[in-house]
Amino acid sequence: MMNNEQQAYHIPVLLKASVDGLNIKPDGIYVDVTFGGGGHSREILNRLNENGRLYAFDQDEDALKNTINDSRFTLIEANFSNLRNFLRLEGVKQVDGILADLGISSHQINRPKRGFSTRYDEKLDMRMNQTAELTAYEVINQYDETELRRIFLQYGDLKNAHTLAKAIVKAREEKPVKTTGELNKIVEKHFPKAKTNKFLAKLYQAIRIEVNGEIDALKELLKQSAMVIKPGGRLSVISYHSLEDRLVKRFIRDGKFEGQAEKDFYGNTYVPFKKVGKLIVPDEAEIERNPRARSAKLRIAERTEH
Ligand SMILES: C[S@@+](CC[C@H](N)C(=O)[O-])C[C@H]1O[C@@H](n2cnc3c(N)ncnc32)[C@H](O)[C@@H]1O
């Protein structure tokens, strides 16, 4: 059971379905690449026996305080794009399953200082890894108009990306845009009044994905998962954005992010995973309990014998 502090940090999404998807072998080796408040990790540990092992990753030092005191558990402060190397440092070459619950935690959103929230007036930051160099300040003040437009369109699905990028470039010619409040003032007039919050959230999502290199990290994670999961092992991924979900879906289907699956001389396709079941989304009751679950999409796959 979660205590109040863990609940306040983050309520785990699709907890049972995502861990069921790992088809846990009690003495297996598992990885939770997005530890956060540790909700999924605790559930995995509950299903392991004394010989099982769980490794978890998080790049945010705030997550470390949620660590679990259990001899079967190791928490690694690192980006999951380095999954394979860090596992190797632990002496682990192959695992039985990997779980990823992408994006940011409620804790990260709710801490004003982190700059992820549209509600406060704070420094433009939005780094998950608080020691990383790139912050939202550089993105907003140094990226050229074309780059800003691309980010807003691709990562935020913002139809008026062009207008927003132009407005930001014009404003920063007068003085740098330093805070989230200043940014909101520049863009708000370009959003429909009744839906300002919804569009601000999309804009912030776009900036956050860029600041944290989330798309490249996800691609690396998927490629390395194919290298470290044993045949018959499982991959369970929860995403919250259509672009991410599309990458997960394509990688499971084709073993790549674009184009068709590779075929050998005999016309057999080579794909590292096969999908297990259908796309899973939270039911009404979960969304009511935890509105953050609203956009979640869970995909499960099994490593093939290739
Ligand atoms: C949605 S939360 C996970 C919540 C967790 N499943 C739970 O139930 O508490 C995502 C977490 O993954 C971390 N994270 C996101 N991308 C990461 C990456 N590329 N490398 C390491 N950690 C990452 C974030 O810092 C955040 O703490």
PDBQT file of the ligand as one rigid body, heavy atoms in Angstrom, charges set to zero:
ROOT
HETATM    1  C1  LIG A 401       5.449   9.581 -14.846  1.00  0.00    +0.000 C 
HETATM    2  S1  LIG A 401       6.759   9.605 -13.726  1.00  0.00    +0.000 S 
HETATM    3  C2  LIG A 401       6.844   7.946 -13.179  1.00  0.00    +0.000 C 
HETATM    4  C3  LIG A 401       6.005   7.678 -11.993  1.00  0.00    +0.000 C 
HETATM    5  C4  LIG A 401       6.179   6.293 -11.401  1.00  0.00    +0.000 C 
HETATM    6  N1  LIG A 401       5.835   5.238 -12.323  1.00  0.00    +0.000 N 
HETATM    7  C5  LIG A 401       5.331   6.157 -10.149  1.00  0.00    +0.000 C 
HETATM    8  O1  LIG A 401       4.374   5.398 -10.158  1.00  0.00    +0.000 OA
HETATM    9  O2  LIG A 401       5.616   6.862  -9.199  1.00  0.00    +0.000 OA
HETATM   10  C6  LIG A 401       8.168   9.670 -14.750  1.00  0.00    +0.000 C 
HETATM   11  C7  LIG A 401       9.491   9.703 -13.989  1.00  0.00    +0.000 C 
HETATM   12  O3  LIG A 401      10.499   9.290 -14.895  1.00  0.00    +0.000 OA
HETATM   13  C8  LIG A 401      11.575  10.175 -14.869  1.00  0.00    +0.000 C 
HETATM   14  N2  LIG A 401      12.112  10.219 -16.237  1.00  0.00    +0.000 N 
HETATM   15  C9  LIG A 401      11.487  10.655 -17.351  1.00  0.00    +0.000 A 
HETATM   16  N3  LIG A 401      12.285  10.532 -18.422  1.00  0.00    +0.000 NA
HETATM   17  C10 LIG A 401      13.444   9.977 -17.964  1.00  0.00    +0.000 A 
HETATM   18  C11 LIG A 401      14.661   9.587 -18.593  1.00  0.00    +0.000 A 
HETATM   19  N4  LIG A 401      14.879   9.784 -19.909  1.00  0.00    +0.000 N 
HETATM   20  N5  LIG A 401      15.618   9.022 -17.834  1.00  0.00    +0.000 NA
HETATM   21  C12 LIG A 401      15.432   8.835 -16.498  1.00  0.00    +0.000 A 
HETATM   22  N6  LIG A 401      14.305   9.208 -15.839  1.00  0.00    +0.000 NA
HETATM   23  C13 LIG A 401      13.329   9.760 -16.571  1.00  0.00    +0.000 A 
HETATM   24  C14 LIG A 401      11.020  11.498 -14.401  1.00  0.00    +0.000 C 
HETATM   25  O4  LIG A 401      12.013  12.249 -13.743  1.00  0.00    +0.000 OA
HETATM   26  C15 LIG A 401       9.880  11.073 -13.475  1.00  0.00    +0.000 C 
HETATM   27  O5  LIG A 401      10.307  10.990 -12.139  1.00  0.00    +0.000 OA
ENDROOT
TORSDOF 0
